Amino acid sequence: MSVEVNKQTSDKNTRIVKDATCTFCGCVCDDMELTVDLKKMRITEAKNACILGKAWFTEHVIEDRPACLIDGQEVTFDEAVEEAAQTLCNSKFPITYGLSDTTCEAQRQAVAISDLIKGNIDTTTSVCHGPSGIAFQGVGEPTMTLGEVKNRADLIIYWGGNPAESHPRHFGRYSITPKGMHIPNGKKDRYVVLVDVRKTKSAGVANLFIQPKPGKDFELIWALRALVQGKKVDPEIENTTGVSLDTLEELVARMKTCNYGVFFLGMGLTMTRGRHFNSGGIYALTADLNQYTHFVAKPVRGHGNVTGADNVVAWQTGYPFGVNYSLGFPRFNPGEFTTVDLLAREEADAALIIASDPASNFPKKAIEHMGKIPIISLDTKLTLTAQLAHVSFATATYGINTEGTVYRMDDVPISLRKAFDSPFPSDLEILTAIRNRVTALTKGKNNTQRRGSRKTRQS
């Protein structure tokens, strides 16, 4: 790691930020070197970044818009905080959603607010890798760090994902081409398998491409489990899954004889027929293989700090997403306490949306209900959700304008380094202010209720 983090060049308007962290995706690559034009408040170069990372850094602009709005009218920060706190405290079923593109410190404040207002808190995990989260609670998750994969894994299996386009540096930095301690020749020492219903750009790096029929992942996984356990599988399995028994037997032989194998789970497993049964099947298959060799599995996460959101919410509540506090203690029940479902059933009467834009991608019925309830939005951009919001905060961008902590997809915490300042407050500053005001309001409300109950007893 570089000793000199921020270096002022001979040009006083230019700064070099070394070992910066890219928060665009779950790879959270922390080897960026950013060139910052301080006069224009822009990042002009991002060395080591992939095509998505370069766009994340160099196309980042601070929008010219008011920092705080109430119903479209510009207000002060304190006025916006007061209105947000009052809205949350006066609602009967407030929900908090998003959190995957902000720091762990801000996420912690959001959980505290949900606890104080006896609301519901959910992250974007519920609409992506939520099924994997459900699966490892029931089956267990044989896990690892990406450093272990780089240094040890000689069999890499991607299932239901296209990292060449969604996580461009995953192959080169963590899994396939890098030379490791026990993999001195990089890709030459590895065997790569890609399982997907269509042939994507990622298939180009695979030694073996397996293309099952859509919606037949579960049957394919269970056939592999049977073969690993030495049970007979009918050749007719090809009619069901689209994959020949010979191909399955070849894969099982490689899995049982490798030194270190890894499954990387994509959303092609979680967002198709089977959902958490698919992820659970992979975890169970991984456990089966550990009778013969060392095998691990991990979801390939999308947002920059969605893994951090799961960790923080789980640390604070005991559950990773879809948590409800309405009874005064945390309860977990996906389908009941997940945001899409609460909005579609028109149960929520207020929403705190943090670093997310559900109005652009939720089902129509959920979006329609969002238009009927007061929304508090925290976002770096004027999104569709921010435009719907009763209270809207413009925020600084984490990893570019703010420091803090995020979690890589393998649960490794990474520190952020600020490139330049933003005129807008951070999510942490806003949520801390809202939490402090909510604390005062709920304390006063509780004191009033206690005084009322004493008068009732006395009478």
Secondary structure as UniProt FT lines:
FT   STRAND          6..8
FT   TURN            12..13
FT   STRAND          14..20
FT   TURN            26..27
FT   STRAND          32..37
FT   TURN            38..41
FT   STRAND          42..47
FT   HELIX           51..58
FT   STRAND          68..70
FT   TURN            71..72
FT   STRAND          73..74
FT   HELIX           77..90
FT   STRAND          94..98
FT   TURN            100..101
FT   HELIX           104..116
FT   TURN            117..118
FT   STRAND          120..123
FT   HELIX           124..127
FT   TURN            128..129
FT   HELIX           130..139
FT   HELIX           146..152
FT   STRAND          155..159
FT   HELIX           163..166
FT   TURN            168..169
FT   HELIX           170..175
FT   TURN            184..185
FT   HELIX           186..189
FT   STRAND          191..195
FT   HELIX           201..205
FT   STRAND          208..210
FT   TURN            214..215
FT   HELIX           217..228
FT   TURN            229..230
FT   TURN            235..236
FT   HELIX           237..241
FT   HELIX           245..257
FT   STRAND          260..265
FT   HELIX           267..270
FT   TURN            273..275
FT   HELIX           276..289
FT   TURN            290..292
FT   STRAND          294..299
FT   TURN            304..305
FT   HELIX           306..317
FT   STRAND          323..324
FT   TURN            326..327
FT   STRAND          331..332
FT   TURN            334..336
FT   HELIX           339..344
FT   TURN            345..346
FT   STRAND          350..354
FT   HELIX           358..360
FT   HELIX           364..370
FT   TURN            371..372
FT   STRAND          375..379
FT   HELIX           384..388
FT   STRAND          391..394
FT   TURN            399..401
FT   STRAND          404..407
FT   TURN            409..410
FT   STRAND          413..416
FT   HELIX           427..458
//
